[in-house]
Amino acid sequence: MKKQFKCSECGAIARDGRTEMKYALKGTRITIQNVPAKICKNGHEFVDGYTAENVNRLVDRVFEDVSSFSKKLPKARSPRQVLIAA
């Protein structure tokens, strides 16, 4: 029998779903879509520690690559944006 996850915010049962994680780092916006999460009926979202750590590593690598690449381009006035969707 699978254990049900209760929302720590409201106590409702949280189901498997997908969410989006957004980051803003030194003028660069990075959005990761379709991240596995538990989501309750009230919209509270929870990403487990393993997944969050892996997403954070991915964001760090992407930010470093974008920053390195952007140094070779003329200065842009608007923030850089990166979208990653699985």
C-alpha positions, 0 to 999 in steps of 0.5 A: 500500500502506497503511503499518502502524502499530507500537505504540511501547509493545509493537511490536504492529501497531495497527489503526484504532479508536475510543477515549474521552478523559477530562478533569477540569478544576476540578470538571468531568469531560468525556468525549469518546467515539468519538475515532479512534485506533490501538489495538494488540492489547494495548490501547495507544491512540494519537491523532494530533496533529491529532485530539488538538489538535481534541479539546483545543480542543473541551474548552476551549470546552465547559469555558468554556460549562459554567463560564459556565452553572453560575455561574447555578445553585445550587452543586452538591455533586457534580462536573459531568459532560459526555459528548460522543459522535459 
